[in-house]
Amino acid sequence: INEHPRSSEANVAMARLRLRQEKAEEALNAARRAREINPRDPVAVETLGRVQQATGDRAGATLSFTTLVNMRPRYVPGLLLLANAQRTDGELRSAVETARRALGVSPTNPDVM
């Protein structure tokens, strides 16, 4: 990251590493930087959502996963992340609808079933 501070990929990698190391604030900062550098990068958006979820920012995670699904509407992992976030938020109807979308995209995917 020192060599490429404006690299979305480097910041995503740093965010993932810091999250595994349980350095939440550093993970969040790196994930936010990745998203700022390349707001259209679905990997950066997903990483930010995962870090937000891990750090207890449920509203932020739901917003990030919604953005991810809008960017990649047929991305089953993104749909499942959003459905889980919606369920956690108590939005059960939305969670079921999103899970059904995932099932429609990939009816034989064991993660959806």
Stockholm file with secondary structure:
# STOCKHOLM 1.0

chainA/1-113         INEHPRSSEANVAMARLRLRQEKAEEALNAARRAREINPRDPVAVETLGRVQQATGDRAGATLSFTTLVNMRPRYVPGLLLLANAQRTDGELRSAVETARRALGVSPTNPDVM
#=GR chainA/1-113 SS CCSCTTCHHHHHHHHHHHHHTTCHHHHHHHHHHHHHHCTTCHHHHHHHHHHHHHTTCHHHHHHHHHHHHHHCTTCHHHHHHHHHHHHHTTCHHHHHHHHHHHHHHCTTCTTTC
#=GC SS_cons         CCSCTTCHHHHHHHHHHHHHTTCHHHHHHHHHHHHHHCTTCHHHHHHHHHHHHHTTCHHHHHHHHHHHHHHCTTCHHHHHHHHHHHHHTTCHHHHHHHHHHHHHHCTTCTTTC
//
